Amino acid sequence: MCIKDVVVQNQVGLHARPATFFIQKANEFKSSVWVEKEERRVNAKSLLGVLSLGILGGTSIKIIADGADESDAVDALTKLVLSGFAE
């Protein structure tokens, strides 16, 4: 299992458009991937799950992956979040 803390860089957080990019990236990997805010964990491959967390800019989240390509998944999703989703 691979876990990384990251702070959401874009001002509006993971609203519909960035959340869509996030789940598309998560779906590129075979590993199970989750995103966690505070004590709530959701499937990172689920748009409704990610949106339900209400992640705003400046929020610290955990990206968690478990499987064959777990470190690649966490690294790719961390880079995406740190890029600010090109906003």
C-alpha positions in Angstrom: 0.0 0.0 0.0 1.3 3.4 -0.9 0.0 6.6 0.7 0.9 10.3 0.1 -0.4 13.5 1.6 -0.9 16.4 -0.8 -2.5 19.9 -0.6 -4.9 20.8 -3.4 -3.4 23.7 -5.3 -6.2 25.1 -7.4 -8.4 27.7 -5.7 -11.8 26.0 -6.4 -10.6 22.5 -5.4 -11.9 19.3 -6.9 -15.2 20.6 -8.5 -16.6 18.8 -11.5 -13.9 19.5 -14.2 -10.8 18.8 -12.1 -12.5 15.8 -10.4 -13.2 14.4 -13.8 -9.5 14.7 -14.7 -8.6 13.1 -11.3 -10.9 10.0 -11.8 -9.8 9.6 -15.4 -6.1 9.5 -14.2 -7.0 7.1 -11.4 -8.8 4.8 -13.9 -5.5 4.4 -15.9 -4.2 2.1 -13.1 -5.0 -1.4 -12.1 -4.5 -0.7 -8.4 -7.4 0.2 -6.1 -7.1 3.9 -5.5 -8.8 6.0 -2.8 -8.8 9.6 -1.8 -9.2 10.6 1.9 -10.2 13.9 3.4 -10.1 14.0 7.2 -11.5 10.6 8.2 -13.6 10.0 5.1 -12.3 7.7 2.3 -13.8 7.3 -1.1 -13.0 5.4 -4.3 -10.8 7.7 -6.4 -12.3 6.1 -9.5 -15.8 7.4 -8.6 -16.9 10.9 -9.7 -19.7 11.0 -7.2 -17.4 9.8 -4.4 -14.7 12.4 -5.1 -17.3 15.2 -5.4 -19.0 14.1 -2.2 -15.8 15.0 -0.2 -16.3 18.7 -1.0 -12.5 19.2 -1.5 -11.7 22.9 -1.6 -8.4 24.6 -2.6 -5.8 24.5 0.2 -7.3 21.3 1.6 -4.9 18.5 2.5 -5.9 15.1 1.2 -4.4 11.6 1.2 -4.0 9.6 -2.0 -3.9 5.9 -1.3 -3.3 3.0 -3.7 -3.0 -0.7 -3.3 -2.0 -3.1 -6.1 0.5 -3.9 -8.8 1.1 -0.3 -9.9 0.3 1.5 -6.6 3.4 3.8 -6.5 2.9 4.9 -10.1 -0.8 5.7 -9.4 0.0 7.7 -6.3 2.8 9.6 -8.1 0.7 10.4 -11.1 -2.3 11.6 -9.1 0.0 13.7 -6.8 1.5 15.4 -9.8 -1.9 16.1 -11.2 -3.1 17.7 -7.9 0.1 19.7 -7.5 -0.3 21.0 -11.1 -3.5 22.7 -10.1 -5.3 20.9 -13.0 -4.1 23.7 -15.4 -6.5 26.2 -14.0 
